[in-house]
């Protein structure tokens, strides 16, 4: 085997526009709607910048609202199908603290804030990340209808399964505003709906 042709590293970084977008935001967003507004701003700008789909996420201290990491969907920017916003935000928080277990941080209970219910892949990432709370703008098949994305097979009892594993779930935070972002994406004619199955 020619080991020179076998990749041994991969990675991604947030686009520069993300740090510009959040530069004037305070480091603590104590109100859940403030956190979701930031997520929605990032999600909307992400698809307009062409770096990925209309999805963004934050990892924060669940008790104070201190921002620990931000993430946007980087599938198109990095050509890596796994780089959904939740996975980017979780990975950056894990990198920040040098641990795979965001539930094991001394004195910090982490919250993942996302602009819709996680897809099948991000659902699993949420379960294994150690976050203590998931906050979402909404759930349902509206995202698939408005954008054309396939969110994958998610169990009907997905919320109960998270609660059973010690993850609180909060939903319907700025739902209509989130749907407006997805609608704007779906109305564009120059977007890429990435799906390796092509159907």
NORSULSUL-V824616 format. One record per pair of residues at least 24 apart in sequence whose C-alpha atoms are under 10 Angstrom apart, sorted by the first residue. I is the first residue (numbers start at 1). J is the second residue. D is the distance in whole Angstrom. If there is no record, write none. Layout:
# NORSULSUL-V824616
i=I j=J d=D
i=I j=J d=D
This chain:
# NORSULSUL-V824616
i=10 j=78 d=10
i=10 j=80 d=9
i=11 j=78 d=8
i=11 j=80 d=9
i=11 j=83 d=9
i=12 j=74 d=8
i=12 j=75 d=10
i=12 j=77 d=9
i=12 j=78 d=6
i=12 j=79 d=10
i=12 j=80 d=9
i=12 j=83 d=8
i=12 j=88 d=9
i=13 j=71 d=10
i=13 j=74 d=9
i=13 j=77 d=9
i=13 j=78 d=8
i=13 j=88 d=9
i=13 j=92 d=9
i=14 j=51 d=9
i=14 j=70 d=9
i=14 j=71 d=7
i=14 j=72 d=7
i=14 j=73 d=9
i=14 j=74 d=8
i=14 j=77 d=9
i=14 j=78 d=10
i=14 j=88 d=9
i=14 j=89 d=10
i=14 j=92 d=10
i=15 j=46 d=9
i=15 j=49 d=9
i=15 j=51 d=8
i=15 j=71 d=10
i=15 j=72 d=9
i=15 j=74 d=9
i=15 j=77 d=8
i=17 j=42 d=10
i=17 j=45 d=9
i=17 j=46 d=9
i=17 j=49 d=8
i=17 j=51 d=10
i=18 j=42 d=7
i=18 j=45 d=9
i=18 j=46 d=8
i=18 j=70 d=9
i=18 j=71 d=9
i=18 j=72 d=8
i=19 j=70 d=9
i=21 j=45 d=9
i=22 j=70 d=9
i=26 j=66 d=9
i=26 j=67 d=9
i=27 j=60 d=10
i=27 j=65 d=8
i=27 j=66 d=6
i=27 j=67 d=6
i=27 j=68 d=9
i=28 j=60 d=9
i=28 j=61 d=9
i=28 j=64 d=7
i=28 j=65 d=5
i=28 j=66 d=4
i=28 j=67 d=6
i=28 j=68 d=9
i=29 j=60 d=9
i=29 j=61 d=10
i=29 j=64 d=8
i=29 j=65 d=5
i=29 j=66 d=6
i=29 j=67 d=7
i=30 j=60 d=10
i=30 j=61 d=9
i=30 j=62 d=9
i=30 j=63 d=8
i=30 j=64 d=6
i=30 j=65 d=4
i=30 j=66 d=7
i=30 j=67 d=10
i=31 j=64 d=9
i=31 j=65 d=7
i=32 j=62 d=9
i=32 j=65 d=8
i=32 j=113 d=9
i=32 j=135 d=8
i=32 j=170 d=10
i=32 j=173 d=8
i=32 j=174 d=10
i=33 j=137 d=9
i=33 j=173 d=7
i=33 j=174 d=7
i=34 j=65 d=9
i=34 j=174 d=10
i=35 j=59 d=10
i=35 j=60 d=9
i=35 j=65 d=8
i=35 j=66 d=10
i=35 j=67 d=9
i=35 j=113 d=7
i=35 j=114 d=9
i=35 j=135 d=10
i=35 j=173 d=10
i=36 j=113 d=7
i=36 j=114 d=7
i=36 j=115 d=7
i=36 j=135 d=9
i=36 j=136 d=8
i=36 j=137 d=7
i=36 j=173 d=7
i=36 j=174 d=7
i=36 j=175 d=10
i=36 j=177 d=10
i=36 j=178 d=9
i=37 j=115 d=9
i=37 j=137 d=10
i=37 j=173 d=9
i=37 j=174 d=8
i=37 j=177 d=9
i=37 j=178 d=9
i=38 j=70 d=10
i=38 j=113 d=10
i=38 j=115 d=10
i=39 j=70 d=8
i=39 j=71 d=9
i=39 j=72 d=9
i=39 j=85 d=10
i=39 j=113 d=7
i=39 j=114 d=7
i=39 j=115 d=6
i=39 j=136 d=10
i=39 j=137 d=10
i=39 j=178 d=9
i=40 j=114 d=9
i=40 j=115 d=6
i=40 j=137 d=9
i=40 j=174 d=9
i=40 j=177 d=8
i=40 j=178 d=6
i=40 j=179 d=10
i=40 j=180 d=10
i=40 j=181 d=7
i=40 j=182 d=10
i=41 j=178 d=10
i=41 j=181 d=9
i=42 j=70 d=9
i=42 j=71 d=8
i=42 j=72 d=7
i=42 j=73 d=10
i=42 j=115 d=10
i=43 j=71 d=9
i=43 j=72 d=7
i=43 j=73 d=8
i=43 j=85 d=9
i=43 j=114 d=9
i=43 j=115 d=8
i=43 j=178 d=9
i=43 j=181 d=7
i=43 j=182 d=9
i=43 j=185 d=10
i=44 j=72 d=10
i=44 j=178 d=9
i=44 j=180 d=9
i=44 j=181 d=6
i=44 j=182 d=8
i=44 j=184 d=8
i=44 j=185 d=8
i=45 j=72 d=10
i=45 j=181 d=9
i=46 j=72 d=7
i=46 j=73 d=7
i=46 j=74 d=9
i=47 j=72 d=10
i=47 j=73 d=9
i=47 j=74 d=10
i=47 j=76 d=10
i=47 j=181 d=9
i=47 j=182 d=10
i=47 j=184 d=10
i=47 j=185 d=7
i=47 j=188 d=10
i=47 j=191 d=8
i=47 j=192 d=10
i=48 j=184 d=10
i=48 j=185 d=8
i=48 j=188 d=10
i=48 j=191 d=9
i=49 j=77 d=10
i=50 j=74 d=9
i=50 j=76 d=8
i=50 j=77 d=8
i=50 j=190 d=10
i=50 j=191 d=8
i=50 j=192 d=9
i=51 j=75 d=7
i=51 j=76 d=6
i=51 j=77 d=5
i=51 j=78 d=8
i=51 j=79 d=10
i=52 j=76 d=5
i=52 j=77 d=6
i=52 j=78 d=9
i=52 j=79 d=10
i=52 j=83 d=9
i=52 j=84 d=9
i=52 j=85 d=9
i=52 j=191 d=9
i=52 j=192 d=8
i=52 j=193 d=9
i=52 j=194 d=9
i=53 j=84 d=8
i=53 j=85 d=9
i=53 j=147 d=9
i=53 j=149 d=9
i=53 j=182 d=9
i=53 j=185 d=8
i=53 j=191 d=8
i=53 j=192 d=8
i=53 j=193 d=8
i=53 j=194 d=9
i=54 j=85 d=9
i=54 j=115 d=9
i=54 j=143 d=10
i=54 j=147 d=9
i=54 j=178 d=10
i=54 j=181 d=7
i=54 j=182 d=7
i=54 j=183 d=10
i=54 j=184 d=9
i=54 j=185 d=7
i=54 j=186 d=10
i=55 j=84 d=8
i=55 j=85 d=6
i=55 j=86 d=9
i=55 j=114 d=8
i=55 j=115 d=6
i=55 j=116 d=8
i=55 j=178 d=10
i=55 j=181 d=9
i=55 j=182 d=9
i=56 j=84 d=8
i=56 j=85 d=5
i=56 j=86 d=7
i=56 j=87 d=10
i=56 j=88 d=9
i=56 j=89 d=8
i=56 j=113 d=8
i=56 j=114 d=6
i=56 j=115 d=6
i=56 j=116 d=9
i=57 j=84 d=9
i=57 j=85 d=5
i=57 j=86 d=5
i=57 j=87 d=9
i=57 j=88 d=8
i=57 j=89 d=6
i=57 j=90 d=9
i=57 j=112 d=7
i=57 j=113 d=5
i=57 j=114 d=5
i=57 j=115 d=7
i=57 j=116 d=9
i=57 j=135 d=10
i=57 j=136 d=9
i=58 j=85 d=9
i=58 j=86 d=8
i=58 j=88 d=9
i=58 j=89 d=6
i=58 j=90 d=8
i=58 j=92 d=10
i=58 j=93 d=9
i=58 j=110 d=10
i=58 j=111 d=8
i=58 j=112 d=6
i=58 j=113 d=5
i=58 j=114 d=7
i=58 j=115 d=10
i=58 j=135 d=10
i=59 j=86 d=9
i=59 j=88 d=10
i=59 j=89 d=6
i=59 j=90 d=7
i=59 j=91 d=10
i=59 j=92 d=9
i=59 j=93 d=7
i=59 j=94 d=10
i=59 j=102 d=10
i=59 j=110 d=7
i=59 j=111 d=6
i=59 j=112 d=5
i=59 j=113 d=6
i=59 j=114 d=9
i=59 j=131 d=8
i=59 j=133 d=10
i=59 j=134 d=9
i=60 j=89 d=10
i=60 j=93 d=9
i=60 j=108 d=9
i=60 j=109 d=8
i=60 j=110 d=6
i=60 j=111 d=5
i=60 j=112 d=7
i=60 j=113 d=8
i=60 j=131 d=10
i=60 j=133 d=10
i=61 j=107 d=9
i=61 j=108 d=6
i=61 j=109 d=6
i=61 j=110 d=5
i=61 j=111 d=6
i=61 j=112 d=9
i=61 j=131 d=10
i=61 j=132 d=10
i=61 j=133 d=10
i=62 j=108 d=8
i=62 j=109 d=5
i=62 j=110 d=5
i=62 j=111 d=5
i=62 j=112 d=8
i=62 j=113 d=10
i=62 j=131 d=9
i=62 j=132 d=8
i=62 j=133 d=7
i=62 j=134 d=9
i=62 j=135 d=10
i=63 j=107 d=10
i=63 j=108 d=8
i=63 j=109 d=7
i=63 j=110 d=8
i=63 j=111 d=9
i=64 j=108 d=9
i=64 j=109 d=9
i=64 j=110 d=10
i=65 j=110 d=9
i=65 j=111 d=9
i=66 j=108 d=10
i=66 j=110 d=10
i=67 j=93 d=10
i=67 j=110 d=10
i=67 j=111 d=10
i=68 j=92 d=9
i=68 j=93 d=6
i=68 j=94 d=10
i=68 j=96 d=8
i=68 j=97 d=9
i=68 j=110 d=9
i=68 j=111 d=10
i=69 j=93 d=5
i=69 j=94 d=9
i=69 j=95 d=10
i=69 j=96 d=8
i=69 j=112 d=10
i=70 j=112 d=10
i=70 j=113 d=10
i=71 j=114 d=9
i=72 j=114 d=10
i=75 j=194 d=8
i=76 j=192 d=8
i=76 j=193 d=10
i=76 j=194 d=8
i=81 j=194 d=8
i=81 j=195 d=9
i=81 j=196 d=9
i=82 j=121 d=8
i=82 j=122 d=9
i=83 j=122 d=10
i=84 j=118 d=9
i=84 j=119 d=9
i=84 j=121 d=9
i=84 j=122 d=7
i=85 j=114 d=8
i=85 j=115 d=10
i=85 j=118 d=9
i=85 j=122 d=9
i=86 j=112 d=8
i=86 j=113 d=8
i=86 j=114 d=7
i=86 j=115 d=10
i=86 j=118 d=8
i=86 j=119 d=10
i=86 j=121 d=10
i=86 j=122 d=6
i=86 j=123 d=9
i=86 j=125 d=8
i=86 j=126 d=8
i=87 j=121 d=9
i=87 j=122 d=6
i=87 j=123 d=10
i=87 j=124 d=10
i=87 j=125 d=7
i=87 j=126 d=8
i=87 j=129 d=9
i=89 j=113 d=10
i=89 j=114 d=10
i=90 j=122 d=10
i=90 j=125 d=8
i=90 j=126 d=8
i=90 j=129 d=7
i=90 j=130 d=9
i=90 j=131 d=9
i=91 j=125 d=10
i=91 j=129 d=9
i=93 j=129 d=10
i=94 j=129 d=8
i=94 j=130 d=10
i=99 j=129 d=10
i=100 j=128 d=9
i=100 j=129 d=7
i=100 j=130 d=8
i=101 j=128 d=8
i=101 j=129 d=6
i=101 j=130 d=5
i=101 j=131 d=8
i=102 j=128 d=9
i=102 j=129 d=6
i=102 j=130 d=5
i=102 j=131 d=6
i=102 j=132 d=8
i=103 j=128 d=10
i=103 j=129 d=7
i=103 j=130 d=4
i=103 j=131 d=5
i=103 j=132 d=7
i=103 j=166 d=10
i=103 j=167 d=10
i=104 j=129 d=10
i=104 j=130 d=7
i=104 j=131 d=9
i=105 j=130 d=9
i=108 j=132 d=10
i=109 j=133 d=8
i=110 j=134 d=9
i=110 j=167 d=10
i=111 j=135 d=7
i=111 j=167 d=9
i=111 j=168 d=9
i=111 j=169 d=10
i=112 j=136 d=8
i=112 j=169 d=10
i=113 j=137 d=8
i=113 j=170 d=9
i=113 j=171 d=10
i=113 j=173 d=10
i=114 j=138 d=9
i=114 j=171 d=10
i=114 j=173 d=10
i=114 j=178 d=10
i=115 j=139 d=9
i=115 j=171 d=10
i=115 j=172 d=10
i=115 j=173 d=9
i=115 j=174 d=9
i=115 j=175 d=8
i=115 j=177 d=9
i=115 j=178 d=6
i=115 j=179 d=9
i=115 j=181 d=9
i=115 j=182 d=10
i=116 j=140 d=9
i=116 j=142 d=10
i=116 j=143 d=8
i=116 j=171 d=9
i=116 j=172 d=9
i=116 j=173 d=10
i=116 j=175 d=8
i=116 j=178 d=8
i=116 j=179 d=9
i=116 j=182 d=10
i=117 j=141 d=10
i=117 j=143 d=9
i=117 j=151 d=9
i=117 j=154 d=10
i=117 j=158 d=10
i=117 j=159 d=10
i=117 j=171 d=8
i=117 j=172 d=10
i=118 j=151 d=8
i=118 j=152 d=10
i=118 j=154 d=9
i=118 j=158 d=10
i=119 j=149 d=10
i=119 j=150 d=8
i=119 j=151 d=5
i=119 j=152 d=6
i=119 j=153 d=8
i=119 j=154 d=7
i=120 j=150 d=9
i=120 j=151 d=6
i=120 j=152 d=5
i=120 j=153 d=6
i=120 j=154 d=5
i=120 j=155 d=9
i=120 j=158 d=10
i=121 j=151 d=9
i=121 j=152 d=8
i=121 j=153 d=9
i=121 j=154 d=9
i=122 j=151 d=10
i=123 j=154 d=8
i=123 j=155 d=10
i=123 j=158 d=8
i=123 j=162 d=9
i=124 j=154 d=10
i=124 j=162 d=10
i=126 j=162 d=9
i=126 j=167 d=9
i=127 j=161 d=9
i=127 j=162 d=7
i=127 j=165 d=8
i=127 j=166 d=9
i=127 j=167 d=8
i=128 j=165 d=10
i=130 j=165 d=10
i=130 j=166 d=9
i=130 j=167 d=8
i=131 j=166 d=9
i=131 j=167 d=7
i=131 j=168 d=9
i=132 j=162 d=9
i=132 j=163 d=9
i=132 j=165 d=9
i=132 j=166 d=7
i=132 j=167 d=5
i=132 j=168 d=6
i=132 j=169 d=9
i=133 j=162 d=9
i=133 j=163 d=9
i=133 j=166 d=8
i=133 j=167 d=5
i=133 j=168 d=4
i=133 j=169 d=6
i=133 j=170 d=8
i=134 j=159 d=10
i=134 j=162 d=9
i=134 j=163 d=10
i=134 j=167 d=7
i=134 j=168 d=6
i=134 j=169 d=5
i=134 j=170 d=6
i=134 j=171 d=8
i=135 j=168 d=8
i=135 j=169 d=6
i=135 j=170 d=5
i=135 j=171 d=6
i=135 j=172 d=8
i=135 j=173 d=8
i=136 j=169 d=8
i=136 j=170 d=6
i=136 j=171 d=5
i=136 j=172 d=6
i=136 j=173 d=6
i=136 j=174 d=9
i=136 j=175 d=8
i=136 j=178 d=10
i=137 j=170 d=9
i=137 j=171 d=6
i=137 j=172 d=5
i=137 j=173 d=4
i=137 j=174 d=6
i=137 j=175 d=5
i=137 j=176 d=8
i=137 j=177 d=8
i=137 j=178 d=6
i=137 j=179 d=9
i=138 j=170 d=9
i=138 j=171 d=5
i=138 j=172 d=5
i=138 j=173 d=7
i=138 j=174 d=8
i=138 j=175 d=5
i=138 j=176 d=9
i=138 j=178 d=8
i=138 j=179 d=9
i=139 j=171 d=8
i=139 j=172 d=8
i=139 j=175 d=9
i=142 j=179 d=8
i=142 j=182 d=9
i=142 j=183 d=9
i=143 j=178 d=9
i=143 j=179 d=8
i=143 j=181 d=10
i=143 j=182 d=7
i=143 j=183 d=8
i=143 j=186 d=9
i=144 j=182 d=9
i=144 j=186 d=10
i=145 j=182 d=9
i=145 j=183 d=9
i=145 j=186 d=9
i=146 j=179 d=8
i=146 j=180 d=10
i=146 j=181 d=10
i=146 j=182 d=6
i=146 j=183 d=5
i=146 j=184 d=9
i=146 j=185 d=8
i=146 j=186 d=5
i=146 j=187 d=8
i=147 j=181 d=10
i=147 j=182 d=6
i=147 j=183 d=7
i=147 j=184 d=9
i=147 j=185 d=6
i=147 j=186 d=4
i=147 j=187 d=8
i=147 j=188 d=9
i=147 j=191 d=9
i=147 j=192 d=10
i=147 j=193 d=8
i=148 j=182 d=10
i=148 j=185 d=10
i=148 j=186 d=7
i=148 j=192 d=10
i=148 j=193 d=7
i=148 j=194 d=9
i=148 j=195 d=10
i=149 j=186 d=10
i=149 j=192 d=10
i=149 j=193 d=6
i=149 j=194 d=7
i=149 j=195 d=8
i=150 j=193 d=9
i=150 j=194 d=9
i=150 j=195 d=7
i=150 j=199 d=10
